[in-house]
């Protein structure tokens, strides 16, 4: 139990490691999507992301995957580096973890192919947006009271 707690503390304290989570999650998402969808025609019809559909139709999926992995890591790294040591770091970490979970469960939706499950994925996506707005509101209130 102690080593598990120490590992989580080390993970939480190193923004470089947390920034890897969405990059890994998007790889898992698209690996599950391609494995479970059966063929590219299913993805072009049912995939929620217009970017993925465009990439598949134009045979750009590998370039798109590399670009999105680099973007997720770079954006996560940059944001967490800026927030490191501040009160907002925990919110940034929570947001990045939520986005990562959304990608993984989104890829699993190809296994379940169920409207209720897909709605659950959508709700978790909305949770990410709510977290972002709450943090923005919190920062406005915090900055206003500090002034």
FIMI-385426 format. One line per 2 residues: their letters; for each residue x, y, z of N, C-alpha, C, O, CB. Coordinates in nm, 4 decimals. Glycine has a CB too. Layout:
! FIMI-385426
A = X Y Z X Y Z X Y Z X Y Z X Y Z; ... $
! end
This chain:
! FIMI-385426
XX = 0.0829 -0.1196 0.0000 0.0000 0.0000 0.0000 0.0868 0.1252 0.0000 0.0562 0.2221 -0.0695 -0.0940 0.0002 0.1209; 0.1950 0.1236 0.0777 0.2821 0.2399 0.0870 0.3502 0.2683 -0.0472 0.3602 0.3843 -0.0871 0.3874 0.2188 0.1966 $
XX = 0.3974 0.1638 -0.1181 0.4625 0.1857 -0.2468 0.3630 0.2368 -0.3498 0.3986 0.3184 -0.4348 0.5282 0.0568 -0.2963; 0.2385 0.1900 -0.3436 0.1363 0.2388 -0.4356 0.1103 0.3870 -0.4129 0.0995 0.4636 -0.5087 0.0064 0.1590 -0.4194 $
XX = 0.1004 0.4270 -0.2892 0.0796 0.5679 -0.2566 0.1997 0.6511 -0.2993 0.1833 0.7624 -0.3493 0.0536 0.5853 -0.1063; 0.3198 0.5985 -0.2802 0.4409 0.6686 -0.3220 0.4475 0.6838 -0.4728 0.4922 0.7870 -0.5229 0.5639 0.5954 -0.2723 $
XX = 0.4031 0.5814 -0.5460 0.4019 0.5882 -0.6919 0.3043 0.6951 -0.7407 0.3365 0.7730 -0.8304 0.3650 0.4516 -0.7514; 0.1872 0.6983 -0.6823 0.0862 0.7973 -0.7218 0.1358 0.9380 -0.6898 0.1180 1.0299 -0.7697 -0.0489 0.7700 -0.6502 $
XX = 0.1970 0.9548 -0.5749 0.2521 1.0853 -0.5369 0.3619 1.1282 -0.6342 0.3691 1.2450 -0.6724 0.3074 1.0807 -0.3931; 0.4476 1.0331 -0.6743 0.5544 1.0643 -0.7690 0.4941 1.0998 -0.9053 0.5385 1.1945 -0.9702 0.6529 0.9446 -0.7822 $
XX = 0.3940 1.0246 -0.9480 0.3270 1.0532 -1.0750 0.2624 1.1908 -1.0712 0.2779 1.2692 -1.1649 0.2213 0.9456 -1.1062; 0.1912 1.2205 -0.9656 0.1227 1.3493 -0.9529 0.2223 1.4651 -0.9480 0.1946 1.5727 -1.0010 0.0348 1.3505 -0.8274 $
XX = 0.3339 1.4447 -0.8871 0.4310 1.5514 -0.8717 0.5137 1.5795 -0.9958 0.5807 1.6826 -1.0020 0.5211 1.5192 -0.7603; 0.5113 1.4918 -1.0941 0.5923 1.5097 -1.2146 0.5017 1.5372 -1.3339 0.4411 1.4454 -1.3890 0.6803 1.3851 -1.2410 $
XX = 0.4927 1.6621 -1.3729 0.4019 1.7000 -1.4812 0.4412 1.6363 -1.6144 0.3574 1.6229 -1.7036 0.3986 1.8512 -1.4957; 0.5681 1.5970 -1.6287 0.6101 1.5302 -1.7525 0.5426 1.3950 -1.7663 0.5085 1.3534 -1.8770 0.7625 1.5134 -1.7559 $
XX = 0.5233 1.3265 -1.6550 0.4566 1.1960 -1.6591 0.3064 1.2103 -1.6811 0.2479 1.1342 -1.7581 0.4827 1.1190 -1.5298; 0.2443 1.3057 -1.6153 0.1009 1.3279 -1.6346 0.0739 1.3691 -1.7792 -0.0282 1.3310 -1.8364 0.0481 1.4359 -1.5364 $
XX = 0.1641 1.4461 -1.8382 0.1464 1.4907 -1.9766 0.1492 1.3740 -2.0749 0.0965 1.3856 -2.1855 0.2547 1.5915 -2.0135; 0.2093 1.2625 -2.0364 0.2099 1.1440 -2.1224 0.0728 1.0769 -2.1303 0.0424 1.0092 -2.2285 0.3126 1.0441 -2.0720 $
XX = -0.0096 1.0953 -2.0277 -0.1375 1.0234 -2.0219 -0.2277 1.0467 -2.1427 -0.2746 0.9488 -2.2008 -0.2112 1.0631 -1.8980; -0.2550 1.1715 -2.1844 -0.3431 1.1874 -2.3004 -0.2806 1.1352 -2.4296 -0.3522 1.0871 -2.5174 -0.3797 1.3333 -2.3175 $
XX = -0.1487 1.1440 -2.4424 -0.0831 1.0906 -2.5617 -0.0999 0.9388 -2.5681 -0.1297 0.8837 -2.6741 0.0667 1.1282 -2.5626; -0.0810 0.8725 -2.4561 -0.0993 0.7271 -2.4505 -0.2468 0.6918 -2.4707 -0.2788 0.5947 -2.5392 -0.0482 0.6705 -2.3152 $
XX = -0.3358 0.7703 -2.4114 -0.4794 0.7432 -2.4219 -0.5295 0.7551 -2.5655 -0.6142 0.6764 -2.6077 -0.5573 0.8385 -2.3323; -0.4788 0.8513 -2.6405 -0.5249 0.8665 -2.7783 -0.4732 0.7510 -2.8646 -0.5412 0.7085 -2.9580 -0.4787 1.0024 -2.8364 $
XX = -0.3549 0.7006 -2.8344 -0.3050 0.5824 -2.9064 -0.3935 0.4620 -2.8760 -0.4295 0.3865 -2.9663 -0.1575 0.5520 -2.8678; -0.4283 0.4443 -2.7490 -0.5181 0.3339 -2.7108 -0.6540 0.3517 -2.7781 -0.7104 0.2553 -2.8299 -0.5349 0.3270 -2.5560 $
XX = -0.7068 0.4733 -2.7777 -0.8360 0.5027 -2.8394 -0.8382 0.4589 -2.9859 -0.9275 0.3849 -3.0273 -0.8675 0.6527 -2.8286; -0.7413 0.5036 -3.0632 -0.7432 0.4735 -3.2059 -0.7044 0.3296 -3.2346 -0.7490 0.2735 -3.3346 -0.6506 0.5667 -3.2798 $
XX = -0.6226 0.2681 -3.1500 -0.5930 0.1258 -3.1669 -0.7206 0.0441 -3.1465 -0.7498 -0.0470 -3.2239 -0.4821 0.0799 -3.0677; -0.7964 0.0776 -3.0414 -0.9233 0.0089 -3.0181 -1.0226 0.0366 -3.1306 -1.0947 -0.0530 -3.1746 -0.9829 0.0515 -2.8838 $
XX = -1.0255 0.1600 -3.1760 -1.1170 0.1962 -3.2840 -1.0898 0.1129 -3.4083 -1.1822 0.0543 -3.4646 -1.1050 0.3452 -3.3168; -0.9650 0.1069 -3.4517 -0.9337 0.0319 -3.5733 -0.9484 -0.1183 -3.5535 -0.9884 -0.1892 -3.6459 -0.7930 0.0636 -3.6192 $
XX = -0.9169 -0.1671 -3.4351 -0.9291 -0.3099 -3.4095 -1.0756 -0.3528 -3.4009 -1.1140 -0.4550 -3.4577 -0.8560 -0.3467 -3.2808; -1.1564 -0.2753 -3.3304 -1.2946 -0.3164 -3.3037 -1.3947 -0.2732 -3.4109 -1.5026 -0.3316 -3.4211 -1.3379 -0.2611 -3.1718 $
XX = -1.3610 -0.1733 -3.4898 -1.4562 -0.1253 -3.5904 -1.4721 -0.2238 -3.7059 -1.5768 -0.2278 -3.7706 -1.4116 0.0099 -3.6442; -1.3707 -0.3015 -3.7312 -1.3810 -0.3989 -3.8396 -1.3149 -0.3506 -3.9670 -1.2240 -0.4156 -4.0186 -1.5255 -0.4309 -3.8670 $
XX = -1.3597 -0.2370 -4.0180 -1.2970 -0.1800 -4.1371 -1.3141 -0.0285 -4.1394 -1.3895 0.0288 -4.0608 -1.3565 -0.2423 -4.2646; -1.2428 0.0335 -4.2308 -1.2414 0.1802 -4.2365 -1.3776 0.2386 -4.2718 -1.4087 0.3505 -4.2311 -1.1388 0.2270 -4.3375 $
XX = -1.4583 0.1657 -4.3460 -1.5902 0.2192 -4.3833 -1.6786 0.2385 -4.2603 -1.7572 0.3331 -4.2545 -1.6598 0.1254 -4.4836; -1.6662 0.1502 -4.1629 -1.7425 0.1670 -4.0377 -1.6991 0.2939 -3.9656 -1.7817 0.3660 -3.9096 -1.7238 0.0442 -3.9449 $
XX = -1.5694 0.3205 -3.9674 -1.5169 0.4384 -3.8983 -1.5636 0.5653 -3.9681 -1.6022 0.6617 -3.9019 -1.3627 0.4341 -3.8921; -1.5605 0.5666 -4.1017 -1.6037 0.6874 -4.1729 -1.7518 0.7159 -4.1528 -1.7954 0.8304 -4.1648 -1.5742 0.6739 -4.3214 $
XX = -1.8287 0.6131 -4.1225 -1.9725 0.6324 -4.1004 -2.0030 0.6689 -3.9552 -2.0829 0.7590 -3.9299 -2.0494 0.5057 -4.1393; -1.9401 0.5997 -3.8590 -1.9813 0.6104 -3.7190 -1.8879 0.6864 -3.6269 -1.9275 0.7189 -3.5150 -1.9990 0.4770 -3.6652 $
XX = -1.7661 0.7161 -3.6685 -1.6711 0.7854 -3.5810 -1.7207 0.9261 -3.5506 -1.7671 0.9975 -3.6396 -1.5309 0.7907 -3.6457; -1.7104 0.9649 -3.4246 -1.7578 1.0968 -3.3814 -1.6655 1.2092 -3.4265 -1.7120 1.3203 -3.4519 -1.7715 1.1003 -3.2305 $
XX = -1.5370 1.1825 -3.4369 -1.4401 1.2878 -3.4691 -1.4351 1.3152 -3.6192 -1.4033 1.2254 -3.6972 -1.3007 1.2489 -3.4187; -1.4661 1.4379 -3.6605 -1.4553 1.4694 -3.8040 -1.3104 1.4672 -3.8522 -1.2852 1.4414 -3.9699 -1.5170 1.6066 -3.8329 $
XX = -1.2154 1.4938 -3.7635 -1.0740 1.4899 -3.8017 -1.0303 1.3475 -3.8366 -0.9567 1.3261 -3.9328 -0.9862 1.5458 -3.6883; -1.0763 1.2512 -3.7576 -1.0416 1.1111 -3.7848 -1.1062 1.0667 -3.9156 -1.0418 1.0011 -3.9974 -1.0867 1.0189 -3.6677 $
XX = -1.2316 1.1016 -3.9355 -1.2987 1.0652 -4.0615 -1.2247 1.1250 -4.1811 -1.2035 1.0566 -4.2813 -1.4461 1.1134 -4.0606; -1.1855 1.2511 -4.1713 -1.1109 1.3162 -4.2789 -0.9780 1.2447 -4.3030 -0.9402 1.2198 -4.4175 -1.0863 1.4647 -4.2456 $
XX = -0.9076 1.2118 -4.1950 -0.7783 1.1454 -4.2072 -0.7919 1.0092 -4.2738 -0.7070 0.9708 -4.3543 -0.7135 1.1300 -4.0701; -0.8965 0.9369 -4.2415 -0.9164 0.8052 -4.3017 -0.9510 0.8180 -4.4494 -0.8953 0.7473 -4.5333 -1.0267 0.7285 -4.2280 $
XX = -1.0422 0.9074 -4.4802 -1.0846 0.9254 -4.6192 -0.9664 0.9666 -4.7066 -0.9559 0.9227 -4.8212 -1.1969 1.0307 -4.6284; -0.8781 1.0498 -4.6539 -0.7644 1.1009 -4.7305 -0.6335 1.0260 -4.7049 -0.5263 1.0724 -4.7436 -0.7448 1.2459 -4.6993 $
XX = -0.6430 0.9097 -4.6392 -0.5283 0.8236 -4.6124 -0.4169 0.8987 -4.5381 -0.2993 0.8884 -4.5730 -0.4743 0.7663 -4.7434; -0.4564 0.9737 -4.4360 -0.3624 1.0529 -4.3564 -0.3603 1.0106 -4.2090 -0.3142 1.0867 -4.1239 -0.3977 1.2006 -4.3667 $
XX = -0.4088 0.8928 -4.1788 -0.4278 0.8543 -4.0394 -0.2963 0.8482 -3.9626 -0.2919 0.8903 -3.8470 -0.4975 0.7204 -4.0319; -0.1903 0.7977 -4.0222 -0.0629 0.7887 -3.9496 -0.0109 0.9283 -3.9179 0.0326 0.9545 -3.8058 0.0421 0.7096 -4.0319 $
XX = -0.0152 1.0171 -4.0154 0.0296 1.1550 -3.9916 -0.0590 1.2224 -3.8869 -0.0097 1.2941 -3.7999 0.0282 1.2365 -4.1235; -0.1906 1.1988 -3.8959 -0.2828 1.2573 -3.7975 -0.2521 1.2049 -3.6577 -0.2482 1.2826 -3.5623 -0.4295 1.2262 -3.8350 $
XX = -0.2305 1.0749 -3.6442 -0.2036 1.0160 -3.5131 -0.0744 1.0730 -3.4536 -0.0699 1.1060 -3.3351 -0.1942 0.8623 -3.5242; 0.0294 1.0844 -3.5350 0.1546 1.1426 -3.4855 0.1321 1.2869 -3.4413 0.1799 1.3286 -3.3357 0.2646 1.1363 -3.5942 $
XX = 0.0591 1.3626 -3.5229 0.0334 1.5032 -3.4904 -0.0483 1.5169 -3.3621 -0.0172 1.6021 -3.2788 -0.0396 1.5719 -3.6063; -0.1513 1.4356 -3.3445 -0.2378 1.4486 -3.2262 -0.1634 1.4032 -3.1003 -0.1826 1.4610 -2.9934 -0.3680 1.3659 -3.2442 $
XX = -0.0799 1.3017 -3.1116 -0.0008 1.2567 -2.9965 0.0969 1.3667 -2.9549 0.1091 1.3974 -2.8363 0.0760 1.1253 -3.0299; 0.1662 1.4259 -3.0517 0.2599 1.5339 -3.0200 0.1866 1.6559 -2.9647 0.2347 1.7200 -2.8712 0.3404 1.5731 -3.1447 $
XX = 0.0710 1.6882 -3.0214 -0.0073 1.8016 -2.9721 -0.0528 1.7787 -2.8280 -0.0367 1.8663 -2.7431 -0.1290 1.8257 -3.0624; -0.1095 1.6610 -2.8004 -0.1570 1.6324 -2.6648 -0.0432 1.6396 -2.5639 -0.0581 1.6984 -2.4568 -0.2229 1.4944 -2.6593 $
XX = 0.0714 1.5794 -2.5985 0.1818 1.5839 -2.5037 0.2317 1.7268 -2.4863 0.2521 1.7722 -2.3737 0.2961 1.4928 -2.5498; 0.2513 1.7970 -2.5959 0.3020 1.9340 -2.5885 0.2089 2.0270 -2.5121 0.2537 2.1051 -2.4283 0.3241 1.9882 -2.7273 $
XX = 0.0794 2.0186 -2.5410 -0.0170 2.1047 -2.4724 -0.0247 2.0694 -2.3238 -0.0249 2.1581 -2.2385 -0.1562 2.0924 -2.5376; -0.0311 1.9408 -2.2936 -0.0386 1.8978 -2.1537 0.0875 1.9371 -2.0777 0.0805 1.9881 -1.9658 -0.0598 1.7460 -2.1453 $
XX = 0.2011 1.9132 -2.1387 0.3281 1.9487 -2.0765 0.3346 2.0987 -2.0497 0.3694 2.1411 -1.9395 0.4455 1.9053 -2.1653; 0.3011 2.1788 -2.1508 0.3079 2.3243 -2.1358 0.2154 2.3771 -2.0276 0.2552 2.4587 -1.9445 0.2746 2.3907 -2.2664 $
XX = 0.0925 2.3299 -2.0296 -0.0048 2.3772 -1.9303 0.0369 2.3358 -1.7901 0.0355 2.4177 -1.6983 -0.1453 2.3228 -1.9618; 0.0740 2.2097 -1.7729 0.1117 2.1639 -1.6386 0.2411 2.2283 -1.5896 0.2572 2.2517 -1.4699 0.1265 2.0127 -1.6374 $
XX = 0.3324 2.2567 -1.6807 0.4557 2.3255 -1.6402 0.4235 2.4654 -1.5890 0.4793 2.5101 -1.4888 0.5556 2.3334 -1.7583; 0.3330 2.5340 -1.6586 0.2920 2.6678 -1.6152 0.2198 2.6609 -1.4807 0.2415 2.7453 -1.3938 0.2012 2.7336 -1.7212 $
XX = 0.1338 2.5599 -1.4638 0.0537 2.5487 -1.3412 0.1296 2.4862 -1.2243 0.0846 2.4931 -1.1099 -0.0699 2.4674 -1.3688; 0.2436 2.4257 -1.2527 0.3199 2.3580 -1.1484 0.3512 2.4540 -1.0339 0.3996 2.5652 -1.0553 0.4499 2.2996 -1.2060 $
XX = 0.3227 2.4092 -0.9135 0.3474 2.4907 -0.7953 0.2355 2.5875 -0.7619 0.2447 2.6606 -0.6633 0.4729 2.5666 -0.8133; 0.1303 2.5895 -0.8417 0.0187 2.6803 -0.8129 -0.1014 2.6012 -0.7603 -0.1023 2.4782 -0.7602 -0.0207 2.7606 -0.9399 $
XX = -0.2017 2.6757 -0.7161 -0.3254 2.6126 -0.6687 -0.4011 2.5442 -0.7822 -0.4853 2.4581 -0.7570 -0.4154 2.7165 -0.6021; -0.3726 2.5810 -0.9046 -0.4471 2.5301 -1.0196 -0.3910 2.3997 -1.0751 -0.4539 2.3367 -1.1602 -0.4488 2.6334 -1.1281 $
XX = -0.2747 2.3589 -1.0284 -0.2107 2.2379 -1.0806 -0.3009 2.1155 -1.0655 -0.3094 2.0328 -1.1563 -0.0776 2.2136 -1.0090; -0.3678 2.1039 -0.9518 -0.4540 1.9874 -0.9297 -0.5705 1.9861 -1.0279 -0.6141 1.8794 -1.0711 -0.5068 1.9863 -0.7855 $
XX = -0.6213 2.1041 -1.0633 -0.7313 2.1110 -1.1597 -0.6823 2.0763 -1.3004 -0.7505 2.0067 -1.3756 -0.7952 2.2515 -1.1586; -0.5647 2.1253 -1.3344 -0.5068 2.0916 -1.4645 -0.4813 1.9424 -1.4760 -0.5078 1.8824 -1.5802 -0.3769 2.1685 -1.4868 $
XX = -0.4302 1.8825 -1.3698 -0.4071 1.7381 -1.3693 -0.5385 1.6621 -1.3818 -0.5480 1.5656 -1.4576 -0.3336 1.6960 -1.2415; -0.6386 1.7053 -1.3081 -0.7697 1.6406 -1.3152 -0.8280 1.6507 -1.4559 -0.8840 1.5538 -1.5072 -0.8661 1.7035 -1.2132 $
XX = -0.8153 1.7661 -1.5175 -0.8661 1.7849 -1.6531 -0.7936 1.6927 -1.7510 -0.8576 1.6310 -1.8362 -0.8506 1.9316 -1.6965; -0.6638 1.6828 -1.7403 -0.5863 1.5974 -1.8306 -0.6201 1.4502 -1.8085 -0.6296 1.3737 -1.9045 -0.4355 1.6206 -1.8105 $
XX = -0.6380 1.4110 -1.6852 -0.6763 1.2728 -1.6557 -0.8159 1.2433 -1.7095 -0.8399 1.1351 -1.7631 -0.6709 1.2463 -1.5041; -0.9078 1.3381 -1.6958 -1.0438 1.3198 -1.7471 -1.0438 1.3066 -1.8993 -1.1137 1.2213 -1.9540 -1.1333 1.4371 -1.7044 $
XX = -0.9667 1.3894 -1.9674 -0.9563 1.3800 -2.1131 -0.8980 1.2450 -2.1533 -0.9423 1.1851 -2.2512 -0.8696 1.4947 -2.1693; -0.7999 1.1972 -2.0790 -0.7389 1.0676 -2.1078 -0.8400 0.9546 -2.0913 -0.8488 0.8659 -2.1761 -0.6182 1.0439 -2.0167 $
XX = -0.9151 0.9580 -1.9834 -1.0179 0.8558 -1.9601 -1.1221 0.8598 -2.0712 -1.1672 0.7553 -2.1183 -1.0856 0.8762 -1.8223; -1.1600 0.9792 -2.1127 -1.2589 0.9933 -2.2200 -1.2097 0.9256 -2.3478 -1.2871 0.8584 -2.4159 -1.2888 1.1423 -2.2469 $
XX = -1.0832 0.9426 -2.3801 -1.0309 0.8786 -2.5017 -1.0349 0.7267 -2.4908 -1.0752 0.6588 -2.5852 -0.8874 0.9249 -2.5288; -0.9940 0.6738 -2.3782 -0.9906 0.5280 -2.3648 -1.1318 0.4697 -2.3694 -1.1557 0.3716 -2.4399 -0.9209 0.4876 -2.2335 $
XX = -1.2244 0.5285 -2.2960 -1.3605 0.4737 -2.2987 -1.4282 0.5023 -2.4330 -1.5191 0.4297 -2.4733 -1.4446 0.5326 -2.1835; -1.3842 0.6073 -2.5021 -1.4355 0.6325 -2.6362 -1.3936 0.5232 -2.7328 -1.4738 0.4792 -2.8153 -1.3876 0.7676 -2.6866 $
XX = -1.2699 0.4791 -2.7239 -1.2246 0.3684 -2.8076 -1.2969 0.2392 -2.7760 -1.3221 0.1580 -2.8650 -1.0763 0.3485 -2.7915; -1.3307 0.2201 -2.6484 -1.4033 0.0989 -2.6082 -1.5485 0.1003 -2.6560 -1.6141 -0.0038 -2.6569 -1.3995 0.0835 -2.4564 $
XX = -1.5990 0.2163 -2.6954 -1.7380 0.2230 -2.7417 -1.7590 0.1380 -2.8669 -1.8711 0.0958 -2.8953 -1.7778 0.3686 -2.7700; -1.6513 0.1127 -2.9418 -1.6632 0.0257 -3.0584 -1.6881 -0.1197 -3.0166 -1.7410 -0.1984 -3.0952 -1.5366 0.0352 -3.1448 $
XX = -1.6513 -0.1547 -2.8969 -1.6792 -0.2893 -2.8465 -1.8250 -0.3001 -2.8040 -1.8925 -0.3978 -2.8365 -1.5861 -0.3241 -2.7283; -1.8734 -0.2004 -2.7318 -2.0088 -0.2064 -2.6775 -2.1151 -0.1712 -2.7811 -2.2214 -0.2331 -2.7842 -2.0206 -0.1134 -2.5593 $
XX = -2.0875 -0.0735 -2.8650 -2.1818 -0.0288 -2.9696 -2.3230 -0.0160 -2.9146 -2.4182 -0.0772 -2.9631 -2.1812 -0.1267 -3.0883; -2.3319 0.0658 -2.8120 -2.4562 0.0825 -2.7389 -2.4788 0.2319 -2.7175 -2.3867 0.3039 -2.6791 -2.4530 0.0052 -2.6029 $
XX = -2.6008 0.2783 -2.7423 -2.6309 0.4212 -2.7285 -2.6101 0.4687 -2.5851 -2.5601 0.5792 -2.5642 -2.7748 0.4498 -2.7725; -2.6470 0.3884 -2.4866 -2.6303 0.4277 -2.3468 -2.4822 0.4467 -2.3140 -2.4451 0.5433 -2.2473 -2.6930 0.3224 -2.2531 $
XX = -2.3988 0.3557 -2.3603 -2.2551 0.3671 -2.3368 -2.2005 0.4921 -2.4059 -2.1230 0.5669 -2.3461 -2.1812 0.2407 -2.3873; -2.2400 0.5152 -2.5301 -2.1940 0.6334 -2.6034 -2.2367 0.7617 -2.5338 -2.1611 0.8589 -2.5317 -2.2474 0.6316 -2.7464 $
XX = -2.3556 0.7633 -2.4774 -2.4008 0.8795 -2.4016 -2.3164 0.8983 -2.2760 -2.2895 1.0114 -2.2355 -2.5488 0.8649 -2.3643; -2.2751 0.7890 -2.2150 -2.1862 0.7971 -2.0988 -2.0518 0.8581 -2.1358 -1.9970 0.9384 -2.0602 -2.1652 0.6585 -2.0382 $
XX = -1.9984 0.8205 -2.2519 -1.8737 0.8793 -2.3002 -1.8931 1.0295 -2.3213 -1.8060 1.1096 -2.2871 -1.8273 0.8108 -2.4319; -2.0062 1.0663 -2.3770 -2.0370 1.2077 -2.3997 -2.0442 1.2832 -2.2671 -1.9972 1.3966 -2.2578 -2.1699 1.2224 -2.4768 $
XX = -2.1025 1.2217 -2.1651 -2.1128 1.2857 -2.0335 -1.9738 1.3073 -1.9735 -1.9477 1.4118 -1.9138 -2.1997 1.2002 -1.9379; -1.8853 1.2102 -1.9887 -1.7490 1.2270 -1.9377 -1.6784 1.3391 -2.0148 -1.5996 1.4141 -1.9573 -1.6688 1.0937 -1.9491 $
XX = -1.7069 1.3501 -2.1449 -1.6513 1.4619 -2.2236 -1.7020 1.5949 -2.1701 -1.6259 1.6909 -2.1579 -1.6882 1.4475 -2.3732; -1.8298 1.6002 -2.1386 -1.8857 1.7226 -2.0815 -1.8236 1.7544 -1.9467 -1.8075 1.8712 -1.9115 -2.0366 1.7104 -2.0673 $
XX = -1.7888 1.6517 -1.8715 -1.7222 1.6720 -1.7429 -1.5909 1.7478 -1.7616 -1.5561 1.8329 -1.6798 -1.6964 1.5370 -1.6735; -1.5189 1.7175 -1.8676 -1.3949 1.7894 -1.8964 -1.4230 1.9380 -1.9181 -1.3486 2.0235 -1.8699 -1.3252 1.7295 -2.0201 $
XX = -1.5287 1.9678 -1.9897 -1.5651 2.1070 -2.0159 -1.6059 2.1756 -1.8857 -1.5680 2.2902 -1.8616 -1.6799 2.1152 -2.1196; -1.6823 2.1067 -1.8021 -1.7245 2.1625 -1.6733 -1.6025 2.1926 -1.5866 -1.5947 2.2986 -1.5245 -1.8202 2.0650 -1.5998 $
XX = -1.5078 2.0997 -1.5825 -1.3862 2.1219 -1.5035 -1.3142 2.2470 -1.5530 -1.2700 2.3293 -1.4728 -1.2920 1.9986 -1.5113; -1.3023 2.2615 -1.6857 -1.2345 2.3783 -1.7416 -1.3058 2.5077 -1.7019 -1.2402 2.6050 -1.6647 -1.2266 2.3671 -1.8944 $
XX = -1.4386 2.5100 -1.7095 -1.5127 2.6312 -1.6721 -1.5037 2.6594 -1.5223 -1.4920 2.7751 -1.4821 -1.6591 2.6181 -1.7134; -1.5090 2.5558 -1.4400 -1.4980 2.5748 -1.2950 -1.3620 2.6327 -1.2594 -1.3516 2.7239 -1.1774 -1.5203 2.4416 -1.2204 $
XX = -1.2583 2.5790 -1.3217 -1.1242 2.6308 -1.2944 -1.1127 2.7756 -1.3389 -1.0543 2.8580 -1.2686 -1.0179 2.5453 -1.3647; -1.1683 2.8069 -1.4553 -1.1652 2.9448 -1.5033 -1.2396 3.0362 -1.4058 -1.1898 3.1433 -1.3711 -1.2273 2.9545 -1.6447 $
XX = -1.3585 2.9945 -1.3614 -1.4339 3.0736 -1.2643 -1.3598 3.0872 -1.1328 -1.3558 3.1953 -1.0740 -1.5698 3.0116 -1.2401; -1.3010 2.9775 -1.0865 -1.2237 2.9792 -0.9626 -1.1071 3.0770 -0.9734 -1.0791 3.1525 -0.8803 -1.1722 2.8382 -0.9292 $
XX = -1.0396 3.0746 -1.0881 -0.9253 3.1654 -1.1039 -0.9690 3.3101 -1.1076 -0.8991 3.3966 -1.0549 -0.8480 3.1323 -1.2303; -1.0835 3.3389 -1.1688 -1.1345 3.4759 -1.1696 -1.1690 3.5235 -1.0291 -1.1355 3.6356 -0.9908 -1.2572 3.4861 -1.2595 $
XX = -1.2357 3.4385 -0.9530 -1.2731 3.4740 -0.8158 -1.1475 3.4902 -0.7304 -1.1356 3.5852 -0.6531 -1.3670 3.3665 -0.7546; -1.0546 3.3966 -0.7453 -0.9315 3.3997 -0.6671 -0.8499 3.5256 -0.6979 -0.7993 3.5913 -0.6069 -0.8477 3.2742 -0.6949 $
XX = -0.8378 3.5581 -0.8246 -0.7608 3.6773 -0.8650 -0.8324 3.8051 -0.8210 -0.7679 3.9027 -0.7827 -0.7389 3.6789 -1.0189; -0.9663 3.8042 -0.8266 -1.0439 3.9228 -0.7882 -1.0298 3.9506 -0.6380 -1.0152 4.0657 -0.5969 -1.1933 3.9039 -0.8253 $
XX = -1.0341 3.8447 -0.5568 -1.0218 3.8638 -0.4121 -0.8795 3.8992 -0.3725 -0.8584 3.9627 -0.2692 -1.0663 3.7383 -0.3379; -0.7802 3.8588 -0.4539 -0.6411 3.8909 -0.4230 -0.6071 4.0368 -0.4554 -0.5137 4.0946 -0.3999 -0.5481 3.7978 -0.4999 $
X = -0.6851 4.0936 -0.5459 -0.6545 4.2319 -0.5890 -0.7036 4.3360 -0.4898 -0.6853 4.4557 -0.5120 -0.7167 4.2595 -0.7251 $
! end
